[in-house]
Amino acid sequence: MTLGALAASKGGSAVADYGRALVTGHTKGRADAVAVAQHYGLTPPTDVLPEASKEEAKLKGLSGVDFDKEFVSYMIGDHESDISDFKKEAESDAPADVKMLATNTLPVLQKHLDMAKRLT
């Protein structure tokens, strides 16, 4: 969500719109994931993943077309990886609500991936 917000403020028009869509989609997805985690007495992590922090630092040093290209490239790779992980979870032996969360999240991730690819 941090990178989406950064794109919303730094990106060109289309990338900024995409960043806002990411924030909206992932905010809801995170809320759904938190609810499932809390059902099992788990506290979801709040830290940004190290690779996302590294990318954020890189993006902060870029502007214009360079920012847009780097952001979109990262989002394509990140969403492809997420889709792979969520498919595995949806097909796993996880509890039904965990599998449902993964299954319900996949279309959002795919939509975001498709949007990113259209920006290339």
Buried (B, 14 or more C-beta within 10 A) or exposed (E): BBBBBBBBEBBBEEBBBBBBBBBEBBEEBEEBBBEBBEEEEEEEEEEBEEEBEEBBEEBEEBEEEEBBBBBBBBBBBBBBEBBEEBBEBBEEEBEEEBBBBBBEBBEBBBEBBEBBEEBE
